[in-house]
Amino acid sequence: MSDLIIVAFPDEATAFAAAEALVLLQKQYLIEMEDVVVVTRDEAGKVTLNQSINLTTGGAIGGGIWGTLIGILFLNPLVGAAVGAGAGALAGKFSDIGIDDKFLRDVGSSLDKGGAAVGMLIRKITTDKVLERLEPFREKGRVIHTSLSHEAEAGLKKFLEKVPPMQWPQDQLGGGRK
């Protein structure tokens, strides 16, 4: 079973850097993710999902290959490739694997303008080594959603979140102190 974790950051640059660090950790076999998405909200309030996997492009490539092979059977590989690429791109555009896009858009609309969040769907993780390598992001984010156990979530929050000073209300996503 996979765990969903969404961490908000005050700016896009930090969120993209965190996502890049996670992808690097995956290449080092320290974390196995099904999906990682950076959700941004610009100053105008527009929410953008920056997917790690472009399904439209992948579908077009796969469809083009299959279309060419089928086209060879019917002695017209160019038409087969074109039809296959179009069908593959269309199928990829309407496919959604990983984290639900509607849920991510809802998260994005709750972000402060100019803010960003990283959503990740994790299958396996070597927690101590991953946290060690994510040290540059210590106290720079806020955990806004997880499917982790209470204990694991508390540990992640302790790592990522600054403790607010006494008598100040804790910042709220989408309406905190300026």
C-alpha positions as a printed Julia matrix, in Angstrom:
178×3 Matrix{Float64}:
  0.0    0.0     0.0
  1.26   3.49   -0.83
  1.32   6.54    1.42
  0.26   9.98    0.27
  2.17  12.97    1.64
  1.56  16.59    0.7
  3.92  19.3     1.94
  3.35  23.03    1.35
  6.23  25.42    0.79
  6.22  29.24    0.77
  7.49  29.48   -2.82
  7.75  27.53   -6.06
 11.55  27.35   -6.09
 11.67  25.44   -2.79
  8.91  23.05   -3.88
 10.6   22.29   -7.22
 13.96  21.79   -5.46
 12.32  19.37   -2.99
 10.69  17.41   -5.82
 14.01  17.26   -7.67
 15.72  15.98   -4.51
 13.06  13.26   -4.16
 13.56  12.15   -7.77
 17.31  11.97   -7.16
 16.7    9.85   -4.05
 14.54   7.54   -6.14
 17.41   7.11   -8.6
 19.55   6.12   -5.62
 16.93   3.51   -4.6
 16.28   5.16   -1.22
 12.65   5.93   -1.98
 10.16   4.35   -4.37
  7.43   6.73   -5.55
  4.44   6.09   -7.76
  3.98   9.8    -8.38
  5.39  13.19   -7.43
  3.58  16.41   -8.39
  4.4   20.05   -7.72
  1.25  22.13   -7.3
  1.71  25.89   -7.7
 -0.6   28.84   -7.17
  0.46  32.06   -8.86
 -0.19  35.61   -7.69
 -3.41  35.7    -9.75
 -4.66  32.57   -7.94
 -4.27  30.18  -10.91
 -3.42  26.62   -9.85
 -1.02  24.6   -12.0
 -0.14  20.91  -11.65
  3.41  20.04  -12.69
  3.24  16.28  -13.2
  6.34  14.1   -13.08
  4.94  11.92  -15.85
  3.56  13.4   -19.06
  0.91  10.86  -20.03
  0.02  12.59  -23.29
  3.58  12.4   -24.64
  4.05   8.86  -23.36
  0.77   7.79  -24.92
  1.69   9.37  -28.27
  5.07   7.61  -28.35
  3.61   4.24  -27.34
  0.69   4.62  -29.75
  3.04   5.59  -32.57
  5.14   2.47  -32.06
  2.12   0.18  -31.9
  0.51   1.97  -34.84
  3.65   1.47  -36.95
  3.74  -2.25  -36.13
  0.06  -2.65  -37.01
  0.58  -0.5   -40.13
  3.37  -2.84  -41.27
  0.89  -5.7   -41.15
 -1.47  -3.79  -43.45
  1.37  -2.43  -45.64
  0.91   1.21  -44.59
  3.16   1.94  -41.6
  2.97   5.77  -41.9
 -0.81   5.87  -41.6
 -0.65   3.3   -38.8
  1.93   5.38  -36.91
 -0.12   8.57  -37.27
 -3.37   6.93  -36.15
 -1.59   5.11  -33.29
  0.14   8.29  -32.07
 -3.13  10.23  -32.13
 -5.02   7.5   -30.28
 -2.2    7.09  -27.76
 -2.01  10.84  -27.09
 -5.77  11.02  -26.61
 -5.75   8.03  -24.24
 -2.84   9.55  -22.29
 -4.58  12.9   -21.98
 -7.63  11.32  -20.35
 -5.71   8.85  -18.17
 -4.88   9.71  -14.59
 -2.49   7.59  -12.63
 -1.05   8.45   -9.28
 -2.51  11.24   -7.17
 -6.0   12.4    -8.15
 -5.79  15.69  -10.1
 -9.04  17.08   -8.64
 -7.72  16.56   -5.11
 -4.43  18.28   -6.05
 -6.32  21.24   -7.55
 -8.28  21.56   -4.3
 -4.99  21.57   -2.38
 -3.62  24.18   -4.79
 -6.59  26.48   -4.29
 -5.95  26.42   -0.51
 -2.33  27.55   -0.92
 -1.3   31.15   -0.34
 -0.79  33.05   -3.59
  2.78  32.46   -4.76
  2.95  29.25   -2.72
  3.5   25.69   -3.83
  3.16  22.14   -2.55
  4.76  18.8    -3.34
  2.47  15.79   -3.44
  4.08  12.37   -3.4
  2.72   8.85   -3.45
  5.34   6.67   -1.76
  5.53   2.88   -1.96
  8.74   2.3     0.03
 11.2    4.53    1.83
 14.43   4.24    3.78
 13.33   6.95    6.2
 16.55   7.73    8.06
 18.65   8.09    4.89
 15.97  10.09    3.06
 15.54  12.57    5.92
 19.32  12.9     6.18
 19.53  13.86    2.5
 16.53  16.21    2.73
 18.24  18.25    5.45
 18.27  21.43    3.27
 14.46  21.45    3.54
 14.33  21.19    7.34
 11.86  23.69    8.81
 10.92  25.03    5.36
  7.61  23.26    4.78
  4.29  22.44    6.36
  2.7   18.99    6.22
 -0.86  19.51    5.02
 -1.98  15.93    4.35
 -0.67  12.42    4.92
 -1.92   8.88    5.08
  0.93   8.01    7.47
  0.48   6.68   10.99
  0.15   9.33   13.71
  3.68   8.57   14.91
  5.26   8.82   11.45
  3.32  12.01   10.67
  4.5   13.61   13.93
  8.1   12.77   13.04
  7.73  14.3     9.58
  6.15  17.44   11.02
  8.96  17.75   13.57
 11.48  17.58   10.71
  9.74  19.96    8.27
  7.88  22.51   10.35
  9.13  25.4    12.45
  7.59  25.62   15.88
  5.71  28.94   16.07
  6.51  31.3    18.95
  4.15  31.18   21.93
  1.03  33.41   21.78
  1.18  33.61   17.95
 -1.49  31.68   16.09
 -0.1   28.99   13.88
 -0.05  30.01   10.22
 -2.97  28.6     8.32
 -2.6   27.51    4.76
 -4.43  29.99    2.55
 -4.9   32.67    5.15
 -1.9   32.86    7.45
 -0.01  35.85    8.74
  1.64  38.06    6.14
